[in-house]
């Protein structure tokens, strides 16, 4: 499990360790999510250390952070992480160094607004935990606790208001029809434009793309697929959560980020998956020691880096498939295709949202599916507006496009 470590003593920091064990691990489970949350805590503690702020004393007195301190914390969140901080989880953690206020470096080399929002989000979650714990220690009555929590929530709201806004998920690009056709063409094992050599690699990489386009699985979910959890007779696949799986030898284990579920895979995808297992995967000796579906040429389970490389090669060799092609782009493409199917089936918004939430592993109360509903509504609105304009303008020529003045 990732830990936040003091670089001087080499020992885990006590409070962040308690937070990770009692809050993050039971809720998130996966090491990647815990590390990302601790990066937000790292930002907060680095900020407090550089300014001589004792957070425990502040929270015991319900003083929290002043407005100018909140502004400085957000400014520090824009600083790129030190290269030395890119260590393995649980190893050396190096403080962030914030660019000086108003410096050109602060404006030109900072991280994206999305990264800042994530850092501030996790820092705020930790501050909320500190406040709730402090309230239980210092408040002697319900009235005192109510007053403390009111001040804490006002403080957290001020930090939330300073968090930069990011673009909606629906604004992310999916593949166009042309890009999808080209992608499906070049991944065919017999295609002369296939960028890989070797029958096994060609067939495996085609199957990866087909799973991405056909199911919208995240890359961690795809690399976590187990053969014993594939029901070829019923054409179903089980997506399960197994953080810190002892049967997984990969150093950075892929994880299921969303909830467990069973999904339909269709007879075509089931057929090509079964063919790959029988014709190619079964010939690799090391692949017999485990049942992960996607493996490297050595037979070991395929790594996250190797999966990313598949899409990088496609982007480099065939730019027409899109300069941002990735497993996540395939996930967005699946959602766009699902919207088209829902339109043709005349699904209500409620039915579409429930079906999408199940397929993607989102909770029933998740608002993520609503982003795609908004996008569909905007598209329908644009089409209706264009039709109204055609009806109004009729056959009139547009001034400046008919040879006139």
C-alpha positions in Angstrom: 0.0 0.0 0.0 1.3 3.5 -0.8 2.6 5.5 2.2 3.5 9.1 2.7 7.0 9.0 4.1 9.2 11.6 5.8 12.2 12.1 3.6 14.4 12.9 6.7 13.6 9.9 8.9 12.3 7.5 6.3 9.3 6.7 8.5 5.7 6.9 7.5 3.9 10.1 8.6 1.5 9.0 11.4 -1.8 10.9 10.6 -1.7 10.3 6.8 -1.0 6.6 7.5 -4.0 6.5 9.8 -6.1 8.3 7.2 -5.0 5.9 4.4 -5.7 2.8 6.5 -9.1 3.8 8.0 -10.6 5.9 5.2 -8.9 5.4 1.9 -8.2 1.7 1.9 -11.7 0.5 3.0 -13.3 2.9 0.5 -11.0 2.9 -2.5 -9.0 -0.3 -2.1 -6.7 0.1 -5.1 -3.1 1.3 -4.6 -3.3 3.8 -7.5 -6.3 5.6 -5.9 -4.7 5.7 -2.5 -1.5 7.1 -4.0 -3.4 9.8 -5.8 -5.2 10.8 -2.6 -1.9 10.9 -0.7 -0.4 13.2 -3.4 -3.1 15.7 -2.4 -2.2 15.2 1.3 1.5 15.6 0.3 0.7 19.0 -1.3 -1.1 20.1 1.9 1.6 19.1 4.3 4.3 20.5 2.1 2.5 23.8 2.0 2.0 23.8 5.8 5.6 22.9 6.5 7.0 25.7 4.3 4.9 28.2 6.1 5.3 26.9 9.6 1.6 26.1 10.0 0.7 23.5 12.6 -2.5 22.0 11.3 -3.2 20.0 14.4 -3.1 23.1 16.6 -5.1 25.1 14.1 -7.9 22.5 14.0 -7.9 22.1 17.7 -8.7 25.8 18.0 -11.1 25.8 15.0 -8.9 28.5 13.2 -8.2 26.5 10.1 -6.6 28.4 7.2 -7.0 32.1 6.4 -8.1 33.3 3.0 -4.7 34.3 1.8 -3.4 30.9 2.9 -6.0 29.1 0.8 -5.0 31.2 -2.2 -1.4 30.2 -1.7 -2.3 26.6 -1.3 -4.2 26.6 -4.7 -1.2 28.4 -6.3 1.1 25.7 -5.0 -1.2 23.1 -6.5 -0.2 24.4 -10.0 3.5 23.5 -9.5 4.8 20.5 -11.4 5.9 17.6 -9.3 9.6 17.3 -8.7 11.1 14.5 -10.9 12.4 12.9 -7.8 8.8 12.5 -6.6 8.1 10.1 -9.4 9.2 7.2 -7.3 7.5 3.9 -6.8 4.5 3.9 -4.3 5.8 3.5 -0.8 9.3 4.8 -1.6 10.8 8.3 -1.4 8.4 11.3 -1.5 9.8 14.7 -2.3 8.0 18.0 -1.5 6.5 20.1 -4.2 8.2 23.4 -4.9 5.8 26.2 -5.8 6.8 28.8 -8.4 7.0 32.4 -7.1 3.8 34.4 -7.3 3.5 36.1 -10.7 6.6 34.4 -12.2 6.5 33.3 -15.8 7.2 29.7 -14.7 4.0 29.8 -12.7 2.1 30.7 -15.8 3.8 28.6 -18.5 5.0 25.4 -16.9 2.2 24.6 -14.4 0.1 21.5 -14.5 -3.4 21.4 -16.0 -6.5 22.7 -14.3 -7.7 19.1 -14.1 -4.7 18.0 -12.1 -5.0 21.0 -9.8 -8.6 20.2 -9.2 -7.7 16.6 -8.2 -4.9 17.7 -5.9 -7.2 20.2 -4.1 -10.0 17.7 -3.9 -7.9 15.2 -2.0 -6.4 17.9 0.1 -9.9 19.0 1.0 -11.0 15.5 1.9 -8.0 15.2 4.3 -8.8 18.5 5.9 -12.4 17.4 6.4 -11.2 14.2 8.1 -8.9 16.2 10.3 -11.8 18.5 11.3 -14.2 15.7 12.1 -11.5 14.0 14.2 -10.7 17.3 16.0 -14.4 18.0 16.7 -14.7 14.7 18.5 -11.7 15.6 20.7 -12.3 19.2 21.6 -16.1 19.6 21.6 -17.7 18.9 24.9 -21.4 19.3 24.0 -23.6 19.0 20.9 -23.8 22.8 20.7 -20.1 23.1 20.5 -19.9 20.4 17.9 -22.6 22.0 15.8 -20.7 25.3 16.0 -17.4 23.7 15.1 -18.8 21.7 12.2 -20.5 24.9 10.8 -17.2 26.7 10.8 -15.5 23.7 9.3 -18.0 23.4 6.4 -17.7 27.1 5.7 -13.9 26.8 5.5 -14.1 23.8 3.2 -16.6 25.6 1.0 -14.2 28.5 0.6 -11.5 26.0 -0.6 -14.0 24.4 -2.9 -14.8 27.7 -4.5 -11.1 28.2 -5.2 -10.8 24.9 -7.0 -10.5 25.5 -10.8 -13.3 24.3 -13.0 -12.5 21.6 -15.6 -14.2 20.7 -18.8 -17.1 18.3 -18.6 -16.3 14.7 -19.4 -18.7 14.9 -22.4 -16.3 17.3 -24.1 -13.7 14.6 -24.4 -13.3 13.4 -28.0 -14.4 10.0 -29.1 -13.6 8.4 -32.5 -15.3 9.7 -35.6 -16.9 7.2 -38.0 -13.9 7.6 -40.3 -11.4 7.1 -37.5 -13.2 4.0 -36.3 -13.3 2.5 -39.8 -9.6 3.1 -40.2 -8.8 1.6 -36.8 -10.8 -1.5 -37.5 -9.1 -1.9 -40.9 -5.5 -1.6 -39.7 -5.9 -3.9 -36.7 -6.9 -6.8 -38.9 -4.1 -9.4 -38.7 -4.1 -9.8 -42.5 -4.0 -6.1 -43.1 -0.8 -4.9 -44.9 -1.0 -1.8 -42.7 -1.0 -3.7 -39.4 1.9 -2.1 -37.4 2.9 -5.3 -35.6 4.7 -8.5 -36.6 3.9 -12.0 -35.3 0.5 -13.7 -35.4 0.0 -13.7 -31.6 0.6 -10.0 -31.1 -1.5 -9.1 -34.1 -4.4 -11.2 -32.9 -4.1 -10.1 -29.3 -4.0 -6.4 -30.1 -7.0 -6.7 -32.4 -8.9 -8.4 -29.5 -7.9 -5.5 -27.2 -9.4 -2.9 -29.5 -12.5 -5.0 -30.0 -13.0 -5.3 -26.3 -12.5 -1.6 -25.9 -14.9 -0.6 -28.6 -17.4 -3.3 -27.8 -17.6 -3.0 -24.0 -16.1 0.4 -23.0 -14.0 -1.2 -20.2 -11.3 0.7 -18.5 -7.8 -0.5 -19.1 -7.5 -1.8 -15.6 -10.7 -3.8 -16.0 -9.6 -5.2 -19.4 -6.2 -6.3 -18.0 -7.9 -7.8 -15.0 -10.2 -10.1 -17.1 -9.9 -13.8 -16.0 -10.7 -16.6 -18.3 -12.6 -18.5 -15.6 -14.9 -15.5 -15.3 -15.8 -15.5 -19.0 -19.0 -17.5 -19.6 -18.9 -18.3 -23.4 -22.1 -20.2 -23.3 -24.1 -17.3 -21.8 -21.8 -14.7 -23.5 -21.2 -12.9 -20.2 -18.1 -11.5 -18.5 -17.7 -10.8 -14.8 -15.8 -7.7 -13.8 -14.5 -8.0 -10.3 -12.5 -5.9 -7.8 -9.3 -7.6 -6.5 -7.0 -4.9 -5.0 -3.6 -6.4 -4.1 -4.4 -9.7 -5.7 -1.7 -12.2 -4.6 -2.2 -14.2 -7.8 -1.2 -11.2 -9.9 2.6 -10.9 -10.3 2.6 -7.4 -11.9 4.3 -4.7 -9.9 1.6 -2.2 -10.8 -1.5 -4.2 -10.7 -4.4 -3.1 -12.9 -7.5 -2.6 -10.9 -11.2 -2.3 -11.4 -12.0 1.3 -10.5 -15.8 1.1 -10.6 -18.1 -1.4 -9.1 -18.3 -5.2 -9.9 -20.8 -6.3 -12.5 -21.5 -8.8 -15.2 -21.6 -7.6 -18.8 -22.8 -9.0 -22.1 -20.1 -9.6 -24.6 -22.0 -10.7 -27.7 -21.5 -13.8 -29.8 -18.9 -12.2 -32.1 -16.6 -10.9 -29.3 -17.1 -14.2 -27.5 -16.0 -16.1 -30.6 -12.9 -14.1 -31.3 -11.9 -14.2 -27.6 -12.3 -18.0 -27.5 -10.3 -18.3 -30.7 -7.5 -16.2 -29.3 -7.3 -18.4 -26.2 -7.3 -21.7 -28.1 -5.1 -20.7 -31.0 -2.5 -18.4 -29.5 -2.6 -18.0 -25.7 -2.7 -21.7 -25.1 0.7 -22.1 -26.8 2.5 -19.9 -24.3 4.0 -22.0 -21.4 4.0 -19.3 -18.8 0.4 -18.4 -19.6 -0.6 -21.7 -18.2 0.3 -20.6 -14.7 -2.5 -18.0 -14.5 -5.8 -17.2 -16.2 -5.5 -13.5 -17.1 -6.9 -13.2 -20.6 -4.4 -10.7 -22.0 -0.7 -11.7 -21.8 2.7 -10.6 -23.1 4.6 -12.7 -25.6 6.4 -14.2 -22.7 3.1 -15.5 -21.3 3.2 -13.2 -18.3 0.1 -11.0 -17.6 0.1 -7.9 -19.8 1.2 -4.7 -18.1 -0.4 -1.3 -18.1 2.6 0.1 -19.9 2.4 -2.5 -22.6 -1.3 -1.8 -23.2 -0.6 1.9 -23.5 2.1 1.1 -26.0 -0.4 -0.6 -28.2 -2.3 2.7 -28.7 0.9 4.7 -28.9 2.0 2.6 -31.9 -1.3 3.0 -33.6 -1.2 6.8 -33.1 2.4 7.0 -34.5 1.9 4.7 -37.4 -1.6 5.7 -38.4 -2.3 9.4 -37.4 -5.7 9.2 -39.1 -7.0 7.1 -36.1 -6.6 10.2 -33.9 -3.6 11.8 -32.1 -5.3 11.1 -28.8 -6.2 7.5 -29.3 -6.2 5.5 -26.1 -8.2 2.9 -24.2 -10.2 5.8 -22.6 -11.0 7.2 -26.0 -12.5 3.8 -26.9 -14.6 4.0 -23.7 -16.0 7.4 -24.8 -16.6 6.0 -28.3 -18.6 3.1 -26.7 -20.7 5.7 -24.8 -21.4 7.7 -28.0 -22.4 4.5 -29.8 -24.6 3.6 -26.9 -26.4 6.9 -27.2 -27.1 6.2 -30.9 -28.5 2.8 -30.0 -30.6 4.3 -27.2 -32.0 6.8 -29.7 -33.0 4.1 -32.2 -34.6 2.1 -29.4 -36.5 5.1 -28.1 -35.2 4.5 -24.6 -36.3 7.0 -22.0 -33.6 9.1 -20.3 -34.1 7.1 -17.1 -33.8 3.7 -18.8 -30.8 4.9 -20.8 -29.1 6.2 -17.7 -29.7 3.0 -15.7 -28.4 0.8 -18.5 -25.3 3.0 -19.0 -24.5 3.0 -15.3 -24.6 -0.7 -15.2 -22.4 -1.2 -18.3 -19.8 1.3 -17.1 -19.9 0.2 -13.5 -21.1 3.5 -12.2 -23.4 3.7 -9.1 -27.1 4.2 -9.6 -26.7 7.8 -8.3 -23.7 8.6 -10.4 -24.0 11.8 -12.5 -21.4 10.7 -15.1 -24.1 9.2 -17.4 -25.9 12.6 -17.3 -22.9 14.1 -19.2 -23.7 11.9 -22.2 -27.4 12.7 -21.9 -26.5 16.4 -22.0 -24.4 15.8 -25.1 -27.2 14.0 -26.8 -29.7 16.8 -25.9 -27.3 19.4 -27.4 -27.0 17.3 -30.6 -30.8 17.0 -30.9 -31.2 20.7 -30.2 -28.7 21.6 -32.9 -30.5 19.3 -35.4 -33.9 20.8 -34.5 -32.5 24.3 -34.8 -31.0 23.6 -38.2 -34.3 22.2 -39.5 -36.2 25.3 -38.2 -33.7 27.5 -40.0 -34.1 25.5 -43.3 -37.9 25.8 -43.1 -37.7 29.6 -42.4 -35.1 30.4 -45.0 -36.4 27.9 -47.6 -34.8 28.3 -51.0 -33.6 31.8 -50.4 -30.0 32.5 -51.4 -27.6 33.7 -48.7 -26.4 37.2 -49.3 -22.8 37.2 -50.4 -22.9 33.6 -51.7 -25.0 34.2 -54.9 -22.6 36.5 -56.7 -24.3 39.6 -55.4 -23.1 42.4 -53.1 
